[in-house]
Amino acid sequence: MYSELTNMYTFVIYFVMIGNIFLTGVVIFNEKRETGSTWAWLLVLILLPLAGLLIYLVFGRQLRHKNSYAKLGQERRLPPSIPNEKRKRIDQTIVDGHHLLKKYSKIYLMYVTSFNTFASLDNEVIIFRDGHEKFDALFQDIRKAKKEINIQYYTIQPDELGKKLRDSLIKKAMNGVKIRILYDEIGSRRMNRSFFKELMIYGGEVHVFFPSFLKFFNFHLNNRNHRKACIIDGSVAYIGGLNIGNEYLGLNTKYGYWRDTHLRIKGEAVNHIQQAFILDWYQTSKQQDLRFDEFSFRNEKHNGNSPVQVITSGPYSETEHLKNMYIQLIMSAKESVYIQTPYFIPDPSFLDACKIALLAGVDIRIMIPNKDDKLLVYWATRSYVGELLAYGARILLYEKGFLHAKAIVVDQEIASVGSANIDVRSFKLNFEMNTIIYDKEVSNELYHLFMKDSQVSSELTINKFRERSFPNKCMEAISRLFSPIL
């Protein structure tokens, strides 16, 4: 009996060793990861032979073009009317016709050539700084809806705010408005489709992005749809950092006041946000054909004057569009770069761009929350912002509550707001969507929001950073070691 147990134990040990060797080969030779990510996963596999194997299978597998999201290859084959036929080529007259598009033409044309995404010039942009402002406006627009409401959120909680949204949508569905809801399985882990049972009875459609297998195991745990958007009648769109849940109204005692940035857009940019929703919708609903005629699009011009370019990115992308956007914005700065982000875990190229700009005399200020919602991410963020202090960056710690805003303002002229954090997960693993706004007025408003937030923030100086405790240094070192896979 003892001999049989020994043989079984030996078999398990050999099986784990062989599995680790196989996975090591996959990580190094097959998936073509960046060096930092490769070493981080090798460390996990070596230090945690059996647990590391399970962790890799759940968190480490990369999404491939040939499965799961292959339909997004159609992103370059949109119907002629979306965008208009006249924008099927790089139209230099668009750039020449607007001074900021001309000034930042390298950023604009980079996405025209690499991603076929054009700026629209007729947008009206309204900025919200917290959930109360955003949801008051959203529910008002929902009440006015005539044709359709398309909703896409990483997190929808089945709490008071979630119920209020659901009940508002039921009323519209009863009046013949088409309702489509898409939420992420992991971000909305407390949600169940039965929550929307009555809505579906009245014709509403609800789909889950990359659902779990029997609710226990998710084969795409590492690739989540982090986008947050709502499009109403094809004429107004919401995009930014706010999800659906009581905490986003500041009702969670752990976080307190929830500071976020969200946009309400009217104009042709709404069509571009609608396109992104449609591609996600048809991938998730498993329908065979992209039927754009089933969705509402805005044909008439709006009377706004803010140029907006919509940028999407995800693990299907051939390049890291959003990371490249941030780097281009930083490198184009002449005077200032103001960043608000809940997580700051950049890769070497992003970090080098910040250092180069700082050495060139650019005023870079990075605001992060002084509360953690993810312990390792919190300490890794501290490590990276601390590294920039030596180059002259100013690091502000938001104290009023939790800072979840994802915004960057350059020279008070050009800005970006969206769903993407400054970390590897947003740049490489998640499905994200941001806007680039070529407008001094909007950028100046975001700048003043930053300065107002600075009044309720403390500053992390280089002396304070050097005097941090030994346990804090250890936490930063450990967290940074695993930062490529956080």
Secondary structure as UniProt FT lines:
FT   HELIX           2..25
FT   HELIX           26..30
FT   HELIX           35..47
FT   HELIX           49..55
FT   HELIX           56..60
FT   TURN            65..68
FT   HELIX           70..76
FT   TURN            80..81
FT   HELIX           85..87
FT   HELIX           92..96
FT   HELIX           99..103
FT   HELIX           105..115
FT   STRAND          120..130
FT   HELIX           131..144
FT   STRAND          148..153
FT   HELIX           160..174
FT   TURN            175..176
FT   STRAND          178..184
FT   TURN            185..190
FT   HELIX           193..196
FT   HELIX           197..201
FT   TURN            202..203
FT   STRAND          205..209
FT   TURN            214..216
FT   TURN            219..222
FT   STRAND          229..232
FT   TURN            233..235
FT   STRAND          236..240
FT   HELIX           246..249
FT   TURN            253..255
FT   STRAND          257..266
FT   HELIX           269..285
FT   HELIX           292..294
FT   STRAND          306..313
FT   TURN            315..316
FT   HELIX           321..332
FT   STRAND          336..340
FT   STRAND          344..345
FT   HELIX           348..359
FT   TURN            360..361
FT   STRAND          363..369
FT   HELIX           375..389
FT   TURN            390..392
FT   STRAND          394..398
FT   STRAND          401..403
FT   STRAND          407..410
FT   TURN            411..413
FT   STRAND          414..418
FT   STRAND          422..423
FT   HELIX           425..429
FT   STRAND          431..437
FT   HELIX           440..454
FT   TURN            455..456
FT   STRAND          457..460
FT   HELIX           462..466
FT   HELIX           470..481
FT   HELIX           483..485
//
